[in-house]
Amino acid sequence: MNPYTKLPETEILLALLGSSLRARRVELGESQESVANRIGIDRTYYSSVEAGRRNVAFINLCRIADGLAVSPSDLIQNIGWSARVGE
């Protein structure tokens, strides 16, 4: 059986990524505005990524990760395979 056939909607994955970003930002005690300003992106763009409303480009994910002092893989590792296949 192909595990990709069980993938949930894109919106769920984006929401999980946004939750990961938010958790790291809160852990650092930072506002959305301070993170966005530091990495040179608009606060409303950052906010929409964190809210799961944008399918962020990889280069922007790398910039966000750098601003949050983690690697891009750190931001997506907590999404986990079981969360992605709805198990």
C-alpha positions as CSV (number, residue, x, y, z in Angstrom):
1,M,0.0,0.0,0.0
2,N,1.3,3.5,-0.9
3,P,1.5,5.5,2.3
4,Y,1.2,8.8,0.3
5,T,-2.4,8.0,-0.5
6,K,-3.2,8.7,3.2
7,L,-1.7,12.2,3.3
8,P,-4.1,14.7,4.8
9,E,-5.0,18.0,3.2
10,T,-2.3,20.5,2.6
11,E,-3.9,22.8,5.2
12,I,-3.2,20.3,7.9
13,L,0.4,20.1,7.1
14,L,0.7,23.9,6.9
15,A,-1.0,24.2,10.3
16,L,1.4,21.7,11.8
17,L,4.4,23.6,10.5
18,G,2.9,26.9,11.8
19,S,2.5,25.3,15.2
20,S,6.1,24.3,15.2
21,L,7.2,27.8,14.3
22,R,5.0,29.3,17.0
23,A,6.2,26.9,19.6
24,R,9.8,27.8,18.9
25,R,9.1,31.5,18.8
26,V,7.3,31.4,22.1
27,E,10.1,29.3,23.6
28,L,12.5,32.1,22.7
29,G,10.1,34.7,24.2
30,E,9.9,36.6,20.9
31,S,7.1,38.4,19.1
32,Q,6.2,37.7,15.5
33,E,7.3,41.2,14.7
34,S,10.7,40.8,16.2
35,V,11.4,37.6,14.3
36,A,10.1,39.0,11.0
37,N,12.2,42.2,11.4
38,R,15.3,40.2,12.2
39,I,15.0,38.0,9.1
40,G,13.8,40.8,6.8
41,I,10.3,39.6,6.0
42,D,7.0,41.4,6.5
43,R,5.3,40.6,9.8
44,T,2.0,39.9,8.1
45,Y,3.7,37.3,5.9
46,Y,5.4,35.7,8.9
47,S,2.0,35.7,10.8
48,S,0.3,34.0,7.9
49,V,3.0,31.3,7.8
50,E,2.7,30.7,11.5
51,A,-1.1,30.5,11.2
52,G,-0.8,27.9,8.5
53,R,-2.3,30.1,5.7
54,R,0.8,30.1,3.5
55,N,2.7,27.4,1.8
56,V,6.1,28.9,2.6
57,A,8.9,28.6,0.0
58,F,11.9,26.6,1.1
59,I,14.2,29.6,1.0
60,N,11.9,31.5,3.4
61,L,11.7,28.4,5.6
62,C,15.4,28.5,5.8
63,R,15.4,32.2,6.7
64,I,12.7,31.7,9.3
65,A,14.7,28.8,10.8
66,D,17.8,30.9,11.0
67,G,15.8,33.7,12.7
68,L,14.6,31.1,15.3
69,A,18.1,29.7,15.7
70,V,17.3,26.2,14.5
71,S,17.7,24.2,11.3
72,P,14.8,23.8,8.9
73,S,14.7,20.1,9.8
74,D,14.2,21.0,13.4
75,L,11.0,22.9,12.5
76,I,9.5,20.0,10.5
77,Q,10.7,17.0,12.6
78,N,7.9,17.3,15.1
79,I,5.3,17.0,12.4
80,G,6.1,13.3,12.3
81,W,5.0,10.7,9.8
82,S,2.1,9.5,11.9
83,A,0.6,13.0,12.0
84,R,1.0,13.3,8.3
85,V,-0.8,10.0,7.5
86,G,-3.5,10.5,10.1
87,E,-2.6,7.5,12.3
